[in-house]
């Protein structure tokens, strides 16, 4: 089967690897669409993702995948052949390859978390991991492109829940990538009173206003600070500079919420320009129960025509042109890119 392999940092190839065989609690999923994660995939490709060392390359990329169930193990109860499934991954390969979640393959596996939980074996000792909880069936009335975007959308909705953002909060978001734009879009749908977005690219600032942002700023726009203090500032990029700049703009008892993955193991945090009391929240990994719970409201927004993949997808490529997709993401021209298998 085809697999997208980062052979070494900044070098990606399509290689032929062995097709996986499902175990008793697993489904074999035939991938049809993957979505590139502009932040995580880029950091894995460049060799800067926290926790992944140089000795783990070559590794198989990808964690935003959807496809159709082709076969199920004898103890699977939650999936059936023909279902569309989310977040298929692979963690074990032939010798010489590691997993960067392994979702960008012709075939992936999904564990039936609920069946394993019912059997009392939903633990790592039995090959069950927290990511298996969100390997879920997509309702049949939800389109394939929307299914691929649900991987990002569920994580952002989970982050909103973790950050406990109230409709009356004045919210400023740094970063106009898929995550930052999802915060804007969902904030508008959830009734947030005031939403601002900061991004260096004008087209993303325009897009944010189309999505419902009250205002959009270039990073050097003095209006960011004169617009008033903020209840919540979200770093959707993962940059210490953003965190330190946010300190001077946060309200007393406000929240600086870091969602973007921080590549640095440590950094200097200067709190001197902030109020006496404020909160720094770092949310670097999805909370799976929250992520899973967000499926229903997101699917309802899709059904109601309030949310669609077409709003987010600006580029798509066949898997054979994966390096062209990477180049497009690096260029800053992409909001969300789909890869067709």
Secondary structure as UniProt FT lines:
FT   STRAND          2..8
FT   TURN            9..10
FT   STRAND          11..16
FT   TURN            24..25
FT   STRAND          26..35
FT   TURN            38..39
FT   HELIX           40..46
FT   TURN            50..51
FT   HELIX           54..56
FT   STRAND          59..60
FT   STRAND          65..72
FT   TURN            74..75
FT   TURN            81..82
FT   STRAND          84..86
FT   TURN            95..96
FT   STRAND          98..99
FT   STRAND          107..111
FT   HELIX           113..118
FT   TURN            119..120
FT   HELIX           124..126
FT   HELIX           130..134
FT   STRAND          137..138
FT   TURN            140..141
FT   HELIX           144..163
FT   TURN            167..168
FT   STRAND          170..174
FT   HELIX           178..189
FT   TURN            190..191
FT   STRAND          194..198
FT   HELIX           202..211
FT   STRAND          215..217
FT   TURN            219..220
FT   HELIX           223..226
FT   STRAND          230..235
FT   HELIX           240..247
FT   TURN            248..249
FT   STRAND          250..258
FT   TURN            272..273
FT   STRAND          279..282
FT   HELIX           288..303
FT   TURN            304..305
FT   HELIX           309..311
FT   STRAND          313..318
FT   HELIX           319..321
FT   HELIX           322..331
FT   STRAND          336..340
//
